[in-house]
Amino acid sequence: MVDLFRKCEGFFSDPEFALKLGYPISPRVAKEQGIYPFFIPLDQTEGTEVTVGGKRLIMIGSNNYLGLTTHPKVREAAINAIKEFGTSCTGSRFLNGTLAMHAQLEEELADYIGMEKALVFSTGYQTNLGTISALLDRSDIVVCDKEDHASIYDGCHLSLGKMKRYAHNDMADLERVLASNPESAGTLVVVDGVFSMGGDIVPLPEVVALCKKYGARLMVDDAHGLGTVGGGRGTAAHFGLTKSVDLVMGTFSKSFASIGGVIAGAESTMLWIQHRARSLIFSASLPPPNVATVLAALDVMRREPERVDRVNAIGDKMRKGYRAIGLNVGNSQTPIVPIFIGDQMKAMHAWKALFEAGIYANVALPPAVPEGMAILRTSYMATHTDAQMDRVLETMAAVVKEAHILD
Ligand SMILES: Cc1ncc(COP(=O)(O)O)c(C=O)c1O
């Protein structure tokens, strides 16, 4: 019998093995060269600044768009929830794991997003897994944008339905796919509202029109749209199309400064998902401090909508600044501003140069981005200062030269 773990040994000790798997460099070799950009332990984080090995860095790699992880009211809510309810529900929503505060959060989120009902899961990933797999039967079809998030794809794989894909934001290709579906198949189109890597917004009016034309249901994953577009209420609100979308999905791990996920839609759909989504039923519920954090964050979002304007103004400033130094930021329209770098090794060297100069950005390689591509993913917070942003732009200009990004 072959040893099941031989691939792990190969991946660990043979640099060529990783290359054959499509990695630009073996993770071990990258670590030895100091250009491994993943799993970096942060000693401290205060939102816009973090400390790594005693070094202070400006954080431009977080999804804390509204800067709420350190908001005094949000912190206090989490601490008080632990004092009152303890640290965990130690059970599923289905059984002992639904607190009154879960129900309150669902009501408030349904109202905020503009849907009849909402259902809270323990992570955004589980929300997509559970929702998509609960809705699709063997004869159904799910249609995804090629740049949809991995959790959407995993939900499709877990479902009994057939998955089809269309080219990113290409409405002619979406129509081609929809037109090819048999009339007997139920169809769900799933799109990211704001694409997590490109920072671009889905052309929702066109997607809605095509779904209507072909009788498909529409789900928008608004992990990055809630808190950043539509005054904070997301992509459907941004386009004034809340009533034309069947399902809005969100995560609490970004603007809501917590962890967890939500799906919102019609009451009958929520009742179905509640009783059919295995990632909801067979997994423990969101712990009290995390629920309390989202409730408090939502309160701040309603009271301080200027945070949404601020983070978007920073996104605009950074896009303009990066373009001025010759960088390609693609079609970004939000506080996610990617810097496209064709060469994956160059992206890793640029990451290291930024890190050494006191800036923490993210590198995204396949499968997070399409094959053969690499990006430096930068993302901003309402709490970043103008001085911090000016320093990032100055540093980036120097790094562009040092890492030969434009050569
Ligand atoms: C578009 C999108 N959907 C879903 C998720 C999963 O959410 P979570 O990390 O909260 O589980 C993410 C997280 O990165 C995401 O970017």
The ligand as an SDF file (V2000), in Angstrom:
LIG
                    3D

 16 16  0  0  0  0  0  0  0  0999 V2000
  -16.5660   37.1570   -0.6650 C   0  0  0  0  0  0  0  0  0  0  0  0
  -16.3810   36.3230    0.5750 C   0  0  0  0  0  0  0  0  0  0  0  0
  -17.3370   35.4550    0.9280 N   0  0  0  0  0  0  0  0  0  0  0  0
  -17.2150   34.6850    2.0280 C   0  0  0  0  0  0  0  0  0  0  0  0
  -16.1090   34.7510    2.8280 C   0  0  0  0  0  0  0  0  0  0  0  0
  -15.9830   33.8540    4.0220 C   0  0  0  0  0  0  0  0  0  0  0  0
  -16.1710   34.5950    5.1870 O   0  0  0  0  0  0  0  0  0  0  0  0
  -15.4800   34.2650    6.5740 P   0  0  0  0  0  0  0  0  0  0  0  0
  -14.0160   34.5100    6.4440 O   0  0  0  0  0  0  0  0  0  0  0  0
  -16.1250   35.2650    7.4680 O   0  0  0  0  0  0  0  0  0  0  0  0
  -15.8000   32.8660    6.9060 O   0  0  0  0  0  0  0  0  0  0  0  0
  -15.0960   35.6560    2.5180 C   0  0  0  0  0  0  0  0  0  0  0  0
  -13.8990   35.7410    3.3780 C   0  0  0  0  0  0  0  0  0  0  0  0
  -12.8240   36.0250    3.0280 O   0  0  0  0  0  0  0  0  0  0  0  0
  -15.2260   36.4540    1.3570 C   0  0  0  0  0  0  0  0  0  0  0  0
  -14.2590   37.3150    1.0040 O   0  0  0  0  0  0  0  0  0  0  0  0
  1  2  1  0
  2  3  1  0
  2 15  2  0
  3  4  2  0
  4  5  1  0
  5  6  1  0
  5 12  2  0
  6  7  1  0
  7  8  1  0
  8  9  2  0
  8 10  1  0
  8 11  1  0
 12 13  1  0
 12 15  1  0
 13 14  2  0
 15 16  1  0
M  END
$$$$
